C-alpha cells in the first residue's frame, strides 16, 4: 500500500513518513472558508474532506494500491476556532489567551481509496500552565509559529516548558493522530 498525503504541513509529512509506508505528497489549494454556524469541533473534518474532494476533482483516479490521506487541525478555545496567526500580534494574543487554560485540538482526517472513503475526527485536550509575557514573546520571536493553528507547536520550546498535561494523542496536537490513522488504514487494505 502507498499513501498520498494531501497536505503542505511539514509536520504531517514527517509523521506520515514515519509510519513505514511509501509516501508521496501533493499540494492542494483549498478554500478554507467555513459556513457560519459550523460547530468548531466539526471544522477540521469538514476541511479534510474538502481537501480529499479537491484531489478527486483534479485527478482522474487513485490507483488500487494507493490511499489518499487529507487532514486538517483546529485549535478550539471556548468553542471558538483559533486558526493560524496572521501576524506577530495575533500570535501573541492567541498564546496569552491559551495561557493558564485548557483547550481542545481537533484533527479531521479523510482517507480515500479507489473503492471507499472514511473520515473521522480525533480530539486532544491540552493544558497550558500560566505563561509569562517574556516566555510568550521569546517563543513567538524565536520560533515564528505563523504556520501553526493556535500559534504553537507542542514539539517546540513552548510545549516543553508550558504544557502541563494532555488528555489524548500527542501526535494529534502535532497535526496527525497516528494511532487512529493507522487503525483506519489497516481496515482499508
Secondary structure, DSSP 4 states (H G I P E B T S, - for coil): -EEEEE---HHHHHHHHTTSSEEEEE---------TT--HHHHHHHHHHHHHHHHHHHSS---TTEEEEEEEEEEEETTEEE-B-SSHHHHHHHHHHHTTSEEEEEEEEEEE-SS-EEEEEEEEEEEEPPPPHHHHHHHHHHH--TTSBTT--TTSHHHHHHEEEEES-HHHHHT--HHHHHHHHHH--
